[in-house]
Amino acid sequence: MADHEASTTVDVAPNILFDYLADVERLPEYLPWLTGVYPTGPRPAEAQGMEARRPQQPVHQKVEVTAVDPAAEPSEQPVHSEAWIDVVEENRSLRWGAPGDNGYHGELDVDFVADGTSRLTVRLHTTQAPDQEIDHHLHHALETIKSTIENTPPTPGDTPQA
C-alpha cells in the first residue's frame, strides 16, 4: 500500500478553482491518462444546489472512466472502469475511487490562501507498492491544473476569474 500527497499554490480564487475541478467531465483536461469520463446515470438531485441536501452531504455520482496506463506501451488498449466521485461544495473537497479489490481512492481539497489565490492538495491511496512514478504523475497533474486554470481566459457562461 502507498499514500501519495502533493500540493501547489494556484493564482485563482478557491471557488473558481473548485468549480473547475468539480466538473467531472473536465477531468481529462488535466489528467492526461484519462481519455473519457462519462456519468452512468442522471445528475443526482443533491447536485441542484446546497439547499437540496443536508450540510456536508456529498453529491455522489457514478461514472465510467476510460484511461490509458501512463507506463504502458502506446499500442495497449485503453482500460474501461466504473468509478465514483463525491463532491462536497462546503469544504471545496472532491473524493473519488474505483470499486473492487484495488483499494484505489483519492481526494483533493481547495483552500483559501489570499484573495485570488488557492492551495490545491491532492492525496492518493493505492494498493501498489510505493512508486516514484505515481508521485511524478501527481505533480504533473497539479502543474497541468495550475497552468490550465491560470492561463485560460473565461468563456461566456463561465464564472469570471476575479
N, C-alpha and C positions, 0 to 999 in steps of 0.2 A: 504494500500500500504506500501511496505517496500523496502528500499535500503540497500544493504549489500556490504561491501568492505573489502578486506584483501590483504596483501602484504607479500612477502618474498624475501629474497636475495638468488640467486642461483649461485653456483660457476661454471658457464658455460658462454661462450661468448653469447651476446644477439642474434646474427644471428643464432647460433646453437639452442638455446632455442626456438626462434621464429619458425624456420623451423620445429622443432619437434611439437610444438603446432599447427601450421597451417595445419598440415596433418590431415584432419578431420577424417580419418579412424582410427587414433590412439586415439581418444577421450576416448573410453572405457578402455584404458590402465591406465588412471589417473582419470577418473570419474567412480567410481565403480558402480554407479546406472545405467549407460548406458551399455546396453548389445550389442548394434549394432548401427552403423551409416552408412547409405547407400546413396550415391549420387543418385538422381532420374533422372538425365539426364547426357548428355555428359559434360565433363570438359569445362567450358566457354573459349572462345577464349582469353579473357583477362588473363587467367591463364598461357599463354605461356611465360610470362615474362613482365617486366616493359615496354619494348619497344612496347608491344602490347596494351597499354592502356594510357590514359591521366594521368598526375601526380595526385596522391592521389585517383585515381579511384579504388574502391574496386573490388576484384574478388568476385562476388556474386554467391553462389551455394545453390541450394535447396537440402535438404536431407530428408531422412526418418530415424527417431530415434526410437529405441526400448529401453525402460527403465523400471526399477522397482522402485517403491517408497521406499526410504530407511526406511521409518517409517511403511511400510505396513507389513502385515503378510507374512511369507515366502510362503504360499500357493497361494497368489494372483498372477494373471496373469500379465505378462509384458504389458506395455502400448505402443501402436504404435502411432506416431505422425509425422506430417510434421514439418519441421523447415527450417531455413535459416542461412547461415553463410557468413559473409563478411570478407575478408582478405585484409588488406591494408599493403603491404610489406614495403613501405617507412616509415611508422610510427611504424612498428612492432606492429600492432594493429589488433585484431580479435574481431568481433561483431557477436552476434547470437541472435536468438529469435524464437518464435513459433507464427504462425498466430492464430487469434482468439481473444476472449474476455479476455484471461487470463493476458494480459499485460506483460508476462514474456519476458525479454531480458537481455542481459549482454554483457560485453566487457572485454577484457584483453589487457594489454599493457606490453611490454617488453622494459625496459630502460637500457641503459648503466650505469654501476656503475664504473667499472675499468676493466683493461684487464682481461678477463676471468671471469668476474662477472656481473650478471644482477640483475635487480629488476623486479619482476613479480607482477603486481597488477591486481586483478580481482574485477569487480563490477557486482552485480546482482540487478535487479529490478523485483519485483513480486507484484501482487495484493493481496497476502496473508498478514495477519497481521504480524507485526514483530515477528520473531521466532528465538530463540537462536539455535534451531536445524539446521536451514539453515546456520547460522554462523559456527556451528561445522562442517557441511559437507563441507563448503567452505574452512575452514582451513585445513581439512583433505585432500581435493583435492590438495591444494597448497603443503602440505608436501609430498604427493604421487608424484607430478610432480618433486619436488626438489630431492627426494630420487631416483626416477627412472632415471632422466637425469644425475645426478651427479655420479651414481654408475653403469651406463650401458656403457661398452666399445663400441666404434663404430663398426659396422659390415661392411663388404665390401660393397662399394657403398654409405655408409653414409659419411657425412662431418666429418672429424676428429675433435675431441674436442681439440682445440688449446687454 
